[in-house]
Amino acid sequence: QVQLVESGGGLVQAGGSLRLSCVSSGIIFSISDMGWYRQAPGKQREMVATITSRLSTNYADSVKGQFTISRVNAKNTVYLQMNSLKPEDSAVYYCNAHYPRAGPNYWGQGTQVTVSA
C-alpha cells in the first residue's frame, strides 16, 4: 500500500512562509523522483517543483527563487519551503512520486495553502 501524506498547509498572510512535508510509505523512496504540484479552483494542476533521486531540481518559473524543494531519504520525506507567499500561491498542494522508466505515479491527498492579501 503506497501512501503519500502531506502536511504543513494552512492560512498565512502575504509575505509569510510555510514548509510543506510529504511522508511516503510503501514505496522505494530512494529511486523515486518526487514533486510538488498545486491546483487552484477552476485551474489545472500545475507542477511547482520536482527533485529527482539524484537531487536534480526543477521549478516552475513562477516560484523560482521563492520555493525550495528538498528531500531526506532516511525519512522518506520530501519538503517544499515556501517563502514570500503571494495570494496567487493559494491552492491545494499535492505530493507526487514517480518511478523512472515509465513507472507509476503516486499522489497524496493534498494540503490546502491559503495566502491572504
Secondary structure, DSSP 8 states (H G I E B T S, - for coil): --EEEEE--EEEETT--EEEEEEEESS-GGG-EEEEEEE-TTS--EEEEEE-TT--EEE-GGGTTTEEEEEEGGGTEEEEEE-S--GGG-EEEEEEEE-TTT--EEE---EEEEEE-
